[in-house]
Amino acid sequence: MGPQKKCIDIITELGGIKDIDTAQQVFKVKMDAQNLGKLNRIQNPDVLKKIANATVLCEPDSVFIATGSEEDRQFIRELALKKGEESKLPMEGHTIHFDLKEEQGRIIDRTFYIYNEGEEVNSLALKKDRAEALEDIRDKMSGIMKGKIMMVGFYLRGPVGAPASNPALEISSSTYVMHSADILYRNVYADFDQEVEKLGHFYANIHSEGLNRPEDLPNARVYMDRSHLTTYSFNCTYAGNTLLMKKGNHRFSVDRSVYVNKGKQIAEHMFITGIEGPGGRITWMVGAAPSGCGKTTSAMAGDHFVGDDLAQLWIAEDGSVRSINPEIGIFGIVEDVNWEGDPYLMKCLRHPGTEVIWSNVLIDENETPQWTGNGEDPPPLKGVNFQGPWEQGMLDENGKEILMSHPNSRCTIASTALENYSDKNEDPQGVATRIITYSGRDSDTMPPVWVAKSPDEGVVIGACIVSAATATEVGASGVRRQPWANAPFTPGSLGEYMDAQFVFFNSDKIAADKRPILAGLNYFLSQEARGGSSAKLLGEKKDVKAWMAWLERRVHNEVDAIETSIGYIPRYEDLKKLFKERIDKKYPEGLYVKQFSLYIDSIVARIDLQIDAYGKEENIPGRLFDILKQQRNELMVLKEKYGPIVTPEQLQEK
């Protein structure tokens, strides 16, 4: 059961404003003539009442309307420096923001869906009863902006005119949040009313950093009200907890794809990139991966960059699957970003001309940002990072070395700064998507690339992502299931989400000659998992260009493949050619055999894990279990014939 609409809207209950006249009285008290004039362009009564109620609850000294003009953007930049939320760096347009050292990722233990009796809520998420959430928000947000300026921006998560875009209201006292919003999202102040009217909804996000002290973090919360499409965030500063147009609103978009637009749209945790093929054609690809597992690297590996994190997909009237990026910028992890693997991004970060907000990296003695894995020499000896003054060799209270930058250090830049940026990012028709991949930080089980034999098997690849935990979530560790890399952002039951995936990809509205292939992608295989002694990659990051090029040829039926129990895998001769063409690299056949042999015991253990875990969930479609059990049976037959490791040659023989 989806979210219920007939329930108390918390912000209306706490603010008490239910008519426009009263809202206008609030605005006259809190705004000067200039900002009142700017707000006059917004006429939608629900939008205005949302702003007024947030103002009454949070009690700011004044309200600033951010229109996206250069003058308004500059006001926010300068206020960020004045407040100390950011500091200037020597390179023009570069600033540094430090989050509290205890808040370097999403606070998953304090993030809740607001729950109504009888609703389905994802079993992997936390929920809180509406009445209890209301009291918590009243207690902790009342007057939280006293002495501060409330800033209000009018954004669109997607191009103007796109059928899958989502209008979003951003309300915050944090200049860092608003500065980031202006880089990452489209401020459509002039078009906001018409987009809300056309699309029939808008998201609202209300945030305050509070006093921004470590002792306030136990009282930090992120609440998502699915019924009224509103997020509440307070006593926190990390962008993943505060800039809720990103993952907070993504959750609402996922909800709408399951309960409002089922079979028509899906909202995914995916990059979007274009791959050049023979004859100058461009084939568009989207790919899911958990945060910190290579989405940005994969997006950059394409020839035409659209997005690195989120995607809205729909079935167009011409029978194609179309994709748009809700964002226009990158909030990217910088650990291991270097010239070898990420030249486009490095040019933006190291050369003048790009506005960059750095977060939680080391600022060395020369006031230059430094981070782990940048591959530059000489390494810095001292500086300031997320935990304060730093020197090489410093240890924490547990005797563990303090790295120069936090593993979740970030850079925020506009996508237009990238050399391979595609202006398709602003096309309301989106890009015709032919390749869909699913991947995780999988060091020991699956091959680098394989293609599902049917849409159903493709949905199962997405459902069965398993990945090592990354630094994007506070307190997370170990190897975990990461269904579609989207489960942390799926409000309802996984069963209903899965059913929506089956319905979408099997839709008879998708034209046969435009149907995408669904595939697995994994460039995190380690040497030790294939008989070596090192935990290093069995290959290099840039090899993903070859895997993606093979998928591009495969969807156009230009390369054959080896059929296996888990799907189609590449032939050696095709990969050898593509490695040379795409990255000018030799690809030894011995390496191919290591990467594409099926390690039966590992794959079967992974299947058993999924069958057991999904068996405990409600409403899981039966075809998931049918496919997994069939794959398991076929793998066991292979093992009986060839042993626990089955080579591509043996698979071809079969």
C-alpha positions as CSV (number, residue, x, y, z in Angstrom):
1,M,0.0,0.0,0.0
2,G,1.3,3.4,-1.0
3,P,1.5,6.6,1.0
4,Q,-1.8,8.0,2.3
5,K,-2.8,11.5,1.4
6,K,-5.6,12.0,4.0
7,C,-3.4,12.7,7.0
8,I,-2.0,15.7,8.8
9,D,0.5,17.8,6.9
10,I,3.1,18.4,9.6
11,I,4.4,21.8,8.4
12,T,0.8,23.1,8.1
13,E,0.0,21.9,11.6
14,L,3.0,23.5,13.1
15,G,2.9,26.7,11.2
16,G,-0.9,27.1,11.4
17,I,-1.2,29.0,8.1
18,K,-4.0,27.7,5.9
19,D,-4.9,30.7,3.7
20,I,-3.0,33.1,1.4
21,D,-3.9,36.3,3.2
22,T,-2.3,35.1,6.4
23,A,0.8,33.8,4.5
24,Q,1.2,37.3,2.9
25,Q,1.1,38.9,6.3
26,V,4.0,36.6,7.4
27,F,6.0,37.6,4.3
28,K,5.5,41.3,4.9
29,V,7.0,40.9,8.4
30,K,10.0,38.8,7.3
31,M,10.9,40.2,3.9
32,D,12.1,43.5,2.7
33,A,10.6,45.2,-0.4
34,Q,13.1,43.6,-2.8
35,N,12.4,40.0,-1.7
36,L,8.7,40.6,-1.5
37,G,8.8,41.8,-5.1
38,K,10.7,38.6,-6.1
39,L,8.2,36.4,-4.3
40,N,5.3,38.1,-6.1
41,R,6.1,36.1,-9.2
42,I,5.2,32.9,-7.4
43,Q,1.4,32.6,-7.4
44,N,0.8,28.9,-6.6
45,P,-1.1,29.0,-3.2
46,D,0.3,25.6,-2.0
47,V,3.9,26.7,-2.6
48,L,3.3,30.0,-0.8
49,K,1.7,28.4,2.2
50,K,4.5,25.9,2.5
51,I,7.1,28.8,2.6
52,A,5.0,30.7,5.1
53,N,4.5,27.8,7.5
54,A,8.2,27.0,7.4
55,T,8.9,30.6,8.3
56,V,6.5,30.5,11.2
57,L,8.0,27.3,12.5
58,C,11.7,28.2,12.2
59,E,11.5,31.9,13.0
60,P,14.3,33.3,10.9
61,D,15.2,37.0,11.2
62,S,14.5,37.5,7.5
63,V,13.7,35.6,4.3
64,F,15.8,35.8,1.1
65,I,14.3,34.7,-2.2
66,A,16.9,33.1,-4.5
67,T,15.9,33.5,-8.1
68,G,19.1,32.0,-9.7
69,S,20.2,35.4,-11.0
70,E,24.0,36.0,-10.8
71,E,23.3,38.7,-8.2
72,D,21.4,36.3,-6.0
73,R,24.0,33.6,-6.5
74,Q,26.8,36.0,-5.5
75,F,24.9,37.0,-2.4
76,I,24.8,33.4,-1.3
77,R,28.5,32.9,-2.1
78,E,29.5,35.9,0.0
79,L,27.3,35.0,2.9
80,A,28.8,31.5,2.9
81,L,32.2,33.1,3.5
82,K,30.9,35.6,6.0
83,K,29.1,32.8,8.0
84,G,32.2,30.6,7.9
85,E,30.4,27.7,6.2
86,E,33.0,28.0,3.4
87,S,36.5,29.5,3.2
88,K,38.2,30.9,0.1
89,L,41.1,29.0,-1.5
90,P,43.8,30.6,-3.8
91,M,42.4,29.2,-7.0
92,E,39.6,31.5,-8.3
93,G,36.1,30.1,-7.6
94,H,37.3,27.4,-5.2
95,T,36.1,27.2,-1.6
96,I,36.4,24.6,1.2
97,H,33.6,23.4,3.4
98,F,34.2,21.1,6.4
99,D,31.4,19.1,7.9
100,L,31.7,18.0,11.6
101,K,34.2,15.2,11.9
102,E,31.4,13.0,13.4
103,E,29.1,13.7,10.4
104,Q,30.9,12.6,7.3
105,G,28.1,10.6,5.6
106,R,24.4,9.9,5.6
107,I,23.1,9.5,9.1
108,I,21.1,6.4,8.3
109,D,20.4,5.7,12.0
110,R,18.6,9.0,12.3
111,T,16.8,9.0,9.0
112,F,13.1,8.1,9.0
113,Y,10.1,7.8,6.8
114,I,7.0,9.4,8.4
115,Y,4.6,6.5,8.8
116,N,0.8,6.2,8.6
117,E,-1.0,3.2,10.0
118,G,-1.3,0.5,7.3
119,E,1.4,1.8,4.9
120,E,4.1,-0.4,3.4
121,V,7.6,0.8,4.4
122,N,10.8,-0.7,3.1
123,S,12.1,-3.3,5.6
124,L,15.6,-2.0,5.2
125,A,14.6,1.5,6.4
126,L,13.6,3.2,9.6
127,K,10.1,4.6,10.1
128,K,8.4,6.8,12.7
129,D,4.7,7.3,13.4
130,R,3.3,10.6,12.1
131,A,2.2,11.9,15.6
132,E,5.6,11.1,17.1
133,A,7.5,12.7,14.2
134,L,5.3,15.8,14.5
135,E,6.3,16.2,18.1
136,D,9.9,15.6,17.4
137,I,9.9,18.2,14.6
138,R,8.0,20.7,16.8
139,D,10.5,20.2,19.6
140,K,13.7,20.5,17.5
141,M,12.8,22.8,14.7
142,S,10.7,25.5,16.5
143,G,12.8,28.7,16.4
144,I,15.8,26.9,14.9
145,M,16.6,29.8,12.5
146,K,16.5,32.6,15.1
147,G,19.3,35.0,14.2
148,K,19.6,33.6,10.7
149,I,18.4,34.2,7.2
150,M,16.0,31.7,5.6
151,M,16.8,31.2,1.9
152,V,14.2,29.9,-0.5
153,G,15.0,28.6,-4.0
154,F,12.7,27.2,-6.8
155,Y,14.3,24.3,-8.6
156,L,13.4,21.6,-11.2
157,R,14.9,18.1,-11.0
158,G,15.2,17.7,-14.7
159,P,15.0,19.9,-17.9
160,V,12.1,22.3,-18.3
161,G,9.4,20.6,-20.3
162,A,10.4,17.0,-19.6
163,P,7.5,14.7,-18.6
164,A,9.6,13.1,-15.8
165,S,11.0,16.3,-14.2
166,N,10.0,17.2,-10.6
167,P,9.7,20.7,-9.2
168,A,11.4,21.1,-5.8
169,L,11.3,23.9,-3.2
170,E,14.5,24.3,-1.2
171,I,14.2,26.1,2.1
172,S,17.4,26.4,4.2
173,S,19.4,28.6,6.6
174,S,22.6,27.0,5.3
175,T,24.5,29.0,2.6
176,Y,26.5,25.9,1.9
177,V,23.3,24.0,1.0
178,M,22.0,26.8,-1.1
179,H,25.4,27.4,-2.9
180,S,25.5,23.6,-3.6
181,A,21.9,23.7,-4.9
182,D,22.7,26.5,-7.4
183,I,25.5,24.4,-8.8
184,L,23.7,21.0,-8.8
185,Y,20.2,21.9,-9.8
186,R,18.2,24.1,-12.2
187,N,16.8,27.2,-10.5
188,V,13.7,27.7,-12.6
189,Y,12.2,30.6,-10.6
190,A,10.6,32.1,-13.8
191,D,9.1,28.8,-14.8
192,F,8.3,27.2,-11.4
193,D,4.6,27.9,-11.3
194,Q,4.0,26.6,-14.8
195,E,6.0,23.4,-14.2
196,V,4.1,22.7,-10.9
197,E,0.8,23.2,-12.7
198,K,1.8,21.0,-15.7
199,L,3.3,18.2,-13.6
200,G,0.7,18.4,-10.8
201,H,3.0,18.2,-7.8
202,F,6.1,19.7,-6.1
203,Y,8.6,18.6,-3.5
204,A,9.4,20.8,-0.5
205,N,12.6,20.6,1.5
206,I,13.1,22.4,4.9
207,H,16.5,22.4,6.5
208,S,18.5,24.1,9.2
209,E,22.0,23.3,10.4
210,G,21.1,24.6,13.9
211,L,24.1,25.6,15.9
212,N,26.3,23.1,14.1
213,R,28.0,21.6,17.2
214,P,29.0,18.0,17.8
215,E,26.8,17.9,20.8
216,D,23.8,18.6,18.7
217,L,24.3,15.5,16.4
218,P,22.3,13.1,18.6
219,N,19.4,15.5,17.9
220,A,20.0,15.5,14.1
221,R,17.2,14.1,12.0
222,V,16.2,13.6,8.5
223,Y,12.4,13.0,8.0
224,M,10.7,12.2,4.7
225,D,6.9,12.7,4.5
226,R,5.8,10.6,1.6
227,S,2.2,11.7,1.9
228,H,2.9,15.4,1.5
229,L,6.2,15.2,-0.5
230,T,8.1,17.2,2.2
231,T,11.5,16.6,3.9
232,Y,12.7,17.9,7.2
233,S,16.4,18.0,8.1
234,F,18.0,19.7,11.1
235,N,21.1,19.8,13.2
236,C,23.3,18.5,10.4
237,T,25.4,19.8,7.6
238,Y,26.7,17.0,5.4
239,A,25.1,17.5,2.0
240,G,23.7,13.9,1.8
241,N,21.7,14.8,4.9
242,T,20.8,18.4,4.1
243,L,20.6,18.9,0.3
244,L,17.5,16.9,0.2
245,M,16.7,17.7,-3.5
246,K,19.2,14.9,-4.0
247,K,18.4,11.6,-2.2
248,G,15.4,12.9,-0.2
249,N,13.5,13.9,-3.3
250,H,14.9,10.9,-5.2
251,R,13.0,8.8,-2.7
252,F,9.8,10.6,-3.5
253,S,10.4,10.0,-7.2
254,V,11.0,6.3,-6.6
255,D,7.7,6.3,-4.7
256,R,5.8,8.0,-7.5
257,S,7.3,5.5,-10.0
258,V,5.8,2.6,-8.0
259,Y,2.5,4.0,-6.9
260,V,1.6,6.8,-9.4
261,N,3.4,6.1,-12.7
262,K,3.8,2.3,-12.5
263,G,4.8,0.9,-15.9
264,K,5.4,4.3,-17.3
265,Q,8.3,5.8,-15.3
266,I,11.1,4.6,-13.0
267,A,13.5,6.7,-10.9
268,E,16.9,5.2,-10.5
269,H,20.3,5.6,-8.8
270,M,22.1,5.7,-12.1
271,F,24.6,7.6,-14.2
272,I,23.8,8.5,-17.9
273,T,26.5,8.6,-20.5
274,G,26.8,8.3,-24.3
275,I,29.2,5.8,-26.0
276,E,30.5,6.4,-29.5
277,G,30.3,3.4,-31.8
278,P,31.2,2.8,-35.4
279,G,30.1,5.4,-37.9
280,G,29.9,8.1,-35.3
281,R,26.8,6.8,-33.7
282,I,26.1,7.5,-30.0
283,T,24.5,4.8,-27.9
284,W,23.1,6.0,-24.6
285,M,23.7,4.0,-21.4
286,V,22.5,4.3,-17.8
287,G,24.0,2.4,-14.9
288,A,23.2,1.8,-11.3
289,A,25.9,1.4,-8.5
290,P,25.8,2.2,-4.8
291,S,27.3,5.5,-3.7
292,G,31.1,5.2,-3.7
293,C,31.2,2.3,-6.2
294,G,32.2,3.9,-9.4
295,K,29.2,5.7,-10.9
296,T,31.2,8.9,-11.6
297,T,34.1,7.0,-13.0
298,S,31.8,5.0,-15.3
299,A,29.9,8.1,-16.4
300,M,33.2,9.8,-17.2
301,A,34.3,6.7,-19.2
302,G,31.7,7.5,-21.7
303,D,32.2,10.0,-24.5
304,H,29.2,12.2,-23.8
305,F,28.5,12.9,-20.2
306,V,24.9,13.6,-19.0
307,G,24.9,12.6,-15.3
308,D,26.8,10.6,-12.7
309,D,24.2,9.8,-10.0
310,L,20.5,9.9,-10.7
311,A,18.2,9.2,-13.6
312,Q,14.5,9.4,-14.4
313,L,13.4,7.0,-17.1
314,W,10.1,6.8,-19.1
315,I,8.7,5.1,-22.1
316,A,8.2,7.7,-24.9
317,E,5.5,7.7,-27.6
318,D,8.0,6.4,-30.2
319,G,8.6,3.2,-28.1
320,S,12.0,4.2,-26.8
321,V,13.1,4.3,-23.2
322,R,14.2,7.8,-22.4
323,S,16.4,9.1,-19.6
324,I,17.0,12.5,-18.0
325,N,19.3,13.6,-15.3
326,P,17.5,15.5,-12.4
327,E,20.8,17.3,-11.8
328,I,23.2,19.6,-13.6
329,G,26.2,19.1,-11.5
330,I,28.4,16.6,-9.7
331,F,28.6,16.0,-5.9
332,G,31.5,13.5,-6.5
333,I,33.7,11.5,-4.2
334,V,37.3,12.4,-4.8
335,E,39.1,9.5,-3.2
336,D,41.2,7.8,-6.0
337,V,40.3,10.4,-8.5
338,N,43.5,10.9,-10.5
339,W,44.9,11.8,-13.9
340,E,45.0,8.2,-15.1
341,G,41.4,7.2,-14.4
342,D,39.6,10.6,-14.4
343,P,41.3,13.1,-16.7
344,Y,38.2,15.2,-17.4
345,L,37.4,15.7,-13.8
346,M,41.0,16.4,-12.8
347,K,41.2,19.2,-15.4
348,C,38.3,20.9,-13.6
349,L,39.8,20.3,-10.2
350,R,43.4,21.3,-10.9
351,H,43.1,24.0,-13.7
352,P,41.5,27.5,-13.3
353,G,38.1,28.2,-14.6
354,T,35.7,26.0,-12.7
355,E,33.7,26.9,-9.6
356,V,34.4,24.1,-7.0
357,I,33.1,23.6,-3.5
358,W,35.5,21.1,-1.8
359,S,34.4,19.2,1.3
360,N,36.4,17.3,3.9
361,V,39.6,17.1,1.8
362,L,43.0,18.1,3.2
363,I,44.0,21.7,2.6
364,D,47.8,21.6,2.6
365,E,50.4,24.2,3.6
366,N,50.0,25.9,0.2
367,E,46.2,26.0,0.6
368,T,45.9,23.4,-2.2
369,P,43.2,20.6,-1.8
370,Q,44.7,17.1,-1.5
371,W,43.1,13.7,-1.2
372,T,43.9,10.1,-0.9
373,G,44.6,8.4,-4.2
374,N,45.2,11.5,-6.3
375,G,48.5,10.0,-7.5
376,E,50.4,13.3,-7.2
377,D,53.9,13.8,-5.9
378,P,55.2,14.8,-3.5
379,P,52.6,13.9,-0.9
380,P,51.7,16.6,1.5
381,L,53.3,16.5,5.0
382,K,50.8,18.6,6.9
383,G,47.7,20.7,6.6
384,V,44.1,21.0,7.8
385,N,41.4,18.4,7.2
386,F,38.0,17.3,8.4
387,Q,39.3,16.5,11.9
388,G,41.5,19.6,12.4
389,P,45.3,20.1,12.0
390,W,46.9,17.1,10.3
391,E,50.4,15.7,9.9
392,Q,51.6,12.7,8.0
393,G,51.6,9.7,10.3
394,M,49.0,11.0,12.7
395,L,47.1,8.4,14.7
396,D,43.6,8.5,16.1
397,E,42.6,7.5,19.7
398,N,42.5,3.8,18.6
399,G,46.1,4.0,17.1
400,K,44.8,3.9,13.5
401,E,46.4,6.2,11.0
402,I,44.4,9.4,10.1
403,L,44.4,9.7,6.3
404,M,44.9,13.1,4.8
405,S,41.3,13.2,3.5
406,H,38.1,11.4,4.6
407,P,37.1,8.6,2.3
408,N,33.8,10.5,1.6
409,S,35.5,13.8,0.7
410,R,33.7,15.5,-2.1
411,C,33.9,18.1,-4.9
412,T,30.8,19.9,-6.1
413,I,31.0,21.3,-9.7
414,A,28.7,22.1,-12.6
415,S,28.5,19.4,-15.3
416,T,29.1,22.0,-18.0
417,A,32.7,22.3,-16.8
418,L,33.5,18.8,-18.1
419,E,35.2,18.4,-21.4
420,N,32.9,15.5,-22.4
421,Y,29.7,17.3,-21.2
422,S,26.7,16.7,-23.5
423,D,24.1,19.4,-24.0
424,K,21.6,16.5,-24.2
425,N,21.4,17.1,-20.4
426,E,19.0,20.0,-21.1
427,D,16.9,18.2,-23.8
428,P,13.4,17.7,-22.4
429,Q,13.1,14.6,-24.7
430,G,15.9,13.0,-22.8
431,V,18.2,10.4,-24.4
432,A,17.1,7.2,-26.1
433,T,18.5,4.6,-23.7
434,R,19.7,1.2,-25.0
435,I,22.0,-0.1,-22.3
436,I,21.2,-0.5,-18.6
437,T,23.8,-1.8,-16.2
438,Y,23.9,-2.8,-12.5
439,S,27.1,-3.0,-10.5
440,G,28.6,-2.9,-7.0
441,R,32.0,-3.2,-5.3
442,D,32.2,-6.9,-5.9
443,S,35.7,-8.2,-5.3
444,D,35.3,-11.9,-5.7
445,T,32.2,-13.2,-7.5
446,M,30.9,-11.9,-10.8
447,P,32.7,-11.3,-14.1
448,P,33.4,-7.8,-15.4
449,V,30.4,-7.7,-17.7
450,W,27.5,-10.0,-18.6
451,V,24.2,-9.4,-20.4
452,A,20.8,-10.7,-19.2
453,K,19.0,-13.2,-21.6
454,S,15.6,-11.5,-21.0
455,P,14.2,-8.4,-19.3
456,D,13.1,-10.6,-16.4
457,E,16.7,-11.8,-15.9
458,G,17.9,-8.2,-16.2
459,V,15.6,-7.1,-13.3
460,V,17.0,-10.0,-11.3
461,I,20.6,-8.7,-11.9
462,G,19.5,-5.4,-10.4
463,A,17.7,-7.1,-7.5
464,C,20.9,-9.1,-6.6
465,I,23.6,-6.4,-6.4
466,V,25.9,-7.1,-3.5
467,S,28.6,-4.6,-2.5
468,A,31.2,-3.8,0.1
469,A,30.0,-0.9,2.3
470,T,31.5,2.5,1.6
471,A,32.2,5.6,3.6
472,T,29.0,7.3,2.3
473,E,26.9,6.0,5.2
474,V,28.0,6.7,8.8
475,G,28.5,3.4,10.7
476,A,28.1,1.1,7.8
477,S,30.5,-1.8,7.3
478,G,30.9,-5.2,5.7
479,V,29.5,-6.7,2.5
480,R,25.8,-6.0,2.1
481,R,22.9,-6.5,-0.4
482,Q,22.3,-3.4,-2.4
483,P,19.2,-4.1,-4.5
484,W,19.3,-2.0,-7.7
485,A,21.7,0.3,-5.7
486,N,18.4,2.0,-4.9
487,A,17.1,0.2,-1.8
488,P,18.2,2.9,0.6
489,F,16.1,5.3,-1.4
490,T,13.0,3.0,-1.9
491,P,10.3,4.1,0.6
492,G,7.8,1.3,0.0
493,S,8.2,-2.5,0.0
494,L,10.9,-4.0,-2.1
495,G,8.3,-6.4,-3.5
496,E,6.2,-3.6,-4.9
497,Y,9.3,-1.8,-6.3
498,M,10.5,-5.1,-7.9
499,D,7.1,-5.7,-9.5
500,A,7.2,-2.1,-10.9
501,Q,10.5,-3.0,-12.5
502,F,9.2,-6.2,-14.1
503,V,6.2,-4.3,-15.4
504,F,8.3,-1.4,-16.8
505,F,10.9,-3.5,-18.6
506,N,8.3,-6.0,-20.0
507,S,6.0,-3.2,-21.3
508,D,4.6,-3.8,-24.7
509,K,4.9,0.0,-25.3
510,I,8.7,-0.5,-25.7
511,A,9.4,-1.0,-29.4
512,A,11.2,-4.3,-30.2
513,D,14.0,-2.5,-32.1
514,K,14.4,0.0,-29.3
515,R,14.3,-2.3,-26.3
516,P,17.4,-1.9,-24.0
517,I,19.7,-4.7,-22.9
518,L,20.1,-5.1,-19.1
519,A,23.5,-6.1,-17.9
520,G,25.8,-6.6,-14.9
521,L,29.0,-4.6,-14.7
522,N,31.9,-5.2,-12.2
523,Y,35.4,-3.8,-12.5
524,F,36.2,-4.4,-8.8
525,L,37.4,-8.1,-9.1
526,S,40.6,-8.5,-7.1
527,Q,43.7,-10.4,-7.9
528,E,43.5,-12.5,-4.8
529,A,40.0,-13.7,-5.8
530,R,41.4,-15.2,-8.9
531,G,44.5,-17.0,-7.5
532,G,46.8,-14.0,-6.8
533,S,48.1,-12.7,-3.5
534,S,47.2,-9.0,-3.9
535,A,43.9,-7.2,-3.0
536,K,44.5,-4.8,-6.0
537,L,42.2,-4.8,-8.9
538,L,42.4,-7.5,-11.5
539,G,42.8,-4.9,-14.2
540,E,42.5,-1.1,-14.1
541,K,39.7,1.5,-13.6
542,K,40.0,2.5,-17.3
543,D,39.2,-1.0,-18.4
544,V,35.5,-0.1,-17.9
545,K,35.8,1.7,-21.3
546,A,36.3,-1.7,-23.0
547,W,33.4,-3.3,-21.1
548,M,31.1,-0.4,-22.0
549,A,32.2,-0.5,-25.7
550,W,31.4,-4.3,-25.8
551,L,27.9,-3.5,-24.5
552,E,27.5,-0.8,-27.2
553,R,28.4,-3.4,-29.9
554,R,26.2,-6.0,-28.3
555,V,23.0,-4.0,-28.3
556,H,23.6,-3.4,-32.0
557,N,24.1,-7.1,-32.7
558,E,27.7,-6.5,-33.9
559,V,29.4,-9.0,-31.5
560,D,28.4,-12.5,-30.6
561,A,28.6,-13.8,-27.1
562,I,28.9,-17.0,-25.0
563,E,25.7,-18.1,-23.4
564,T,26.0,-19.1,-19.7
565,S,23.7,-19.8,-16.8
566,I,23.9,-16.2,-15.6
567,G,23.7,-14.5,-19.0
568,Y,25.8,-13.7,-22.1
569,I,29.6,-13.0,-21.6
570,P,32.0,-11.6,-24.3
571,R,34.3,-13.6,-26.5
572,Y,38.0,-13.0,-26.1
573,E,38.7,-11.9,-29.7
574,D,36.1,-9.1,-29.4
575,L,37.5,-7.8,-26.1
576,K,41.0,-8.0,-27.3
577,K,40.1,-5.7,-30.3
578,L,38.1,-3.3,-28.1
579,F,40.9,-3.0,-25.5
580,K,43.2,-1.9,-28.3
581,E,40.7,0.5,-30.0
582,R,39.3,2.1,-26.9
583,I,42.3,2.3,-24.5
584,D,45.3,1.3,-26.6
585,K,46.0,-1.6,-24.2
586,K,46.9,-5.3,-24.7
587,Y,44.5,-7.7,-23.2
588,P,46.1,-11.1,-22.5
589,E,44.0,-14.2,-22.9
590,G,45.1,-15.4,-19.5
591,L,43.6,-12.4,-17.9
592,Y,40.4,-12.9,-19.9
593,V,40.1,-16.5,-18.6
594,K,40.6,-15.3,-15.0
595,Q,38.0,-12.6,-15.3
596,F,35.3,-14.5,-17.2
597,S,35.5,-18.0,-15.8
598,L,32.5,-18.8,-13.6
599,Y,33.5,-19.5,-10.0
600,I,30.5,-21.7,-9.3
601,D,30.7,-21.9,-5.5
602,S,30.9,-18.1,-5.1
603,I,28.0,-17.5,-7.5
604,V,25.8,-20.2,-5.9
605,A,26.5,-18.8,-2.4
606,R,25.4,-15.4,-3.7
607,I,22.2,-16.9,-5.1
608,D,21.5,-18.7,-1.8
609,L,22.0,-15.4,0.0
610,Q,19.4,-13.7,-2.2
611,I,16.9,-16.5,-2.0
612,D,17.1,-16.5,1.7
613,A,16.9,-12.7,2.1
614,Y,14.1,-12.2,-0.3
615,G,12.3,-15.2,1.2
616,K,11.8,-13.1,4.4
617,E,10.2,-10.2,2.5
618,E,6.5,-9.9,1.7
619,N,5.1,-9.6,-1.8
620,I,8.2,-10.6,-3.7
621,P,7.3,-11.6,-7.2
622,G,7.6,-15.3,-7.7
623,R,9.6,-15.0,-11.0
624,L,12.6,-13.8,-9.0
625,F,12.8,-17.1,-7.2
626,D,12.1,-19.0,-10.4
627,I,15.0,-17.4,-12.2
628,L,17.5,-17.7,-9.3
629,K,16.6,-21.4,-8.7
630,Q,17.0,-22.1,-12.5
631,Q,20.4,-20.4,-12.5
632,R,21.4,-22.3,-9.4
633,N,20.4,-25.7,-10.9
634,E,22.3,-25.0,-14.2
635,L,25.4,-23.9,-12.3
636,M,25.4,-27.1,-10.2
637,V,25.2,-29.2,-13.4
638,L,28.2,-27.3,-14.8
639,K,30.1,-27.9,-11.6
640,E,29.4,-31.6,-11.7
641,K,30.8,-31.8,-15.2
642,Y,33.7,-29.3,-15.1
643,G,34.5,-28.7,-11.4
644,P,34.1,-25.5,-9.3
645,I,35.8,-23.2,-12.0
646,V,34.3,-23.3,-15.5
647,T,36.3,-21.5,-18.2
648,P,34.9,-19.6,-21.2
649,E,36.3,-22.4,-23.4
650,Q,34.3,-25.0,-21.5
651,L,31.2,-22.8,-21.6
652,Q,31.5,-22.6,-25.4
653,E,32.0,-26.4,-25.6
654,K,28.8,-26.8,-23.6
